[in-house]
Amino acid sequence: MTYVITQNCCKDASCVSACPVDCIRPSATDGSPGTQMLFIDPETCIDCGACADECPVDAVYSEFDLPEGMERFLDINAEYFRHNPLEPAMIMPMTRPPAVDRGALRVAIVGAGPAACYAAAELLGVDGVEVELFERLPTPFGLIRAGVAPDHQRTKSVVKIFEGAFGNARFGCYLNVEIGQAITHADLLANHHAVIYAVGASSSRDLGIPGDRLPGHHAAADFVGWYNGHPDHAAREFDLSGRRAVIIGNGNVALDVARMLLLDTDALTGTDIAEHALAALAGSEIEEVVILGRRGPRDGAFSLGEFHALGHLPGIDVVIDGGDTESRPDDDVETRLKLDIAREFAERTPTPGNKRIVFRFDSSPTEFVGEDGVTGLRVARTGTDESTVIETSLVLRSIGYRGSPVAGLPYDEATGTVPHENGKVIGADGAAVPGVYVTGWIKRGPRGVIGTNRGCAEETVAQLIADFDRGALHREVGDRAALRGLLAQRGVDAVDWKGWRAIDAAERKRGAEVTRPRVKFIDIEEMVTTARG
Ligand code: NAP
C-alpha cells in the first residue's frame, strides 16, 4: 500500500522532511525543480501516513481513500519514478542559527501573502528575532484569500501553518497600512535591521493588440479578484450574457477562470466565493469557454493535476481543438502525462447538453473586433497569416502577472522584478542595498504555486541571517515601542492580528448562518469596524 500526492499539491515540501524513508520527490536537492507537483514512490512508501499528516493542503491520500476522479494520481506518482528511479537525496542537515537576544534582529516584512507569511514563519523559527508584518489590506494571506479559486478550498488550508506561527509574541502585525503613505521605506529602516519586500506581482501583463481597450476585454486577474471579493475588484462588472467566453493564455489561472465561468453555482455555494459573484454567475448564460494557447499542447502552461481534474467536472466536456498531442522520446514525465491526458480528452465523445471547455492550440490573438464593445476576437494560426474570428462578448486576458516598481528599490523593467542575489537586493551599481531583501514573485517573477514560496523564503532568510551573523546588519534601530509610537503619531489605523481574528470569526459566523465556510467582507471600512468591534 502507498500514499499518493494529488491535484492540489502546494509543493511546499512539508511532506518531504516528514517521510521516514525519504521517498518523496523532487526534493530541493535532487536537481529537478521544474516539476509542478511532488510524487511518492509506491515501491518505497511504508504506508505510515506521516506525509498526509504533514500536508498543509490535504493533498495526500492513502491509495485506498483516493477521492473520485483522483484515482489516476496513483499511476501518475508511480510513473514519475519509472522515469526518475529513486536515488537517496542528499538531505541537508537542518542548520538553525543560534538564538539571538530578543530584539537584536528586528525584521519588517512588507506584504502578507504566501511569500511574506513563509518568510515570517521562517524568521520566527529563530529564537529572539522580532518580525513586524505590514499589509495594505485589513486582511492577510494575499493570493491564498484573493487568488486561489473558491472551488479549491483545501488549498486555502495552508494558512494553518501561519496561524500557528503568528501566535508568537515576537510577531507584530500591522494590517491596513500601506508602506509609502504615512509610513515609508525610510521609517521601516529606522525601526528594523532589515526589511523584506514580499509585495508580489499584482499588475496584469498587456497584450498590445488593436482593440484591446474595448469594453468586454478584461484582465483575468480582475475577474479572479472579483469572484474572490478583493476590495479593489469587487465592484467590477462582467457581461455574462453571451454564450461563449474566450480566455487568452492557458496557465493555471486560465483554468481557474474557465471552471468558475462554467461550474454549476450549486457547486460553489459551499465555498467562500464572494456573494456578488455567486449571484452574477447564477444568472450567467455562458456555456462554452475557449482557452487559447499560442503554442501546442506540449507547451501548455497548465499543470498536470489541474488539467487532469478538468476531465471530472460534472456537466462539462473538455474539447481539444488542434495541436500535436503525440509525445516525443525526450519529453519529460509531466509533459508526456499531459499529452496522454490531452489525447484522452480528444477521444471522448461530447455529451449533448453539457457545457464545454475548448482548448484551442497554436492560436495567437491578433485583434479585438467590435465598435462599442468586443463582439469577437481575431485569432491567427501561430506563425501564419491564416486567421478567423471567434465570436464572443467576453475576453479574459490570462497571460501572466507583472511586478510593479517599489518606491526606494531598484527595479528591472524587463522582468518586472527587483534585482537581487539570494534575496538580497542589488542596486544599479552592483552593490548590495544594505538591509533590504525580497522574496516571492517580486523576487523571482510570477511563477510557481503557493508552496514554491517556502524555498524562496528560506533562501532569502538564510541570506539575511548570514548578513546579520557577519555584522552587516548591526546598527541602532527603534524597538517595537518606538514603531508603535510612530504609527500613533502618524495617525495610522492599523489592524493587528487580534483584529484579523475578529474579522475571520465574523466572516465564518456569517458563513455558518448560510452553511458556507465564510461570507467575506468586501468593504474595507466594514472590515476595520469589525476588527475594532
Ligand atoms: P502562466 O502560467 O505564466 O501562463 C501564462 C499563459 O499566457 C501561457 O499560456 C503563455 O503562453 C500565455 N501568454 C503569455 N503572453 C502571451 C501573449 N502575448 N499572447 C498569447 N498568450 C500569451 O501564468 P498564470 O496562469 O497567470 O499563472 C501564474 C503562476 O501561478 C503559475 O506558476 C501558475 O502555475 C500559478 N497558479 C497555480 C494555480 C494552481 O496550482 N491551481 C492556480 C493559479 C495560478 P506561452 O507559454 O506561450 O508564453
Residues whose N, C-alpha, C, O or C-beta is under 5 A from the ligand:
A	BS01	NAP	I248 G249 N250 G251 N252 V253 A254 R294 R295 D299 A301 S398 I399 G400 Y401 P446 R447 G448 V449
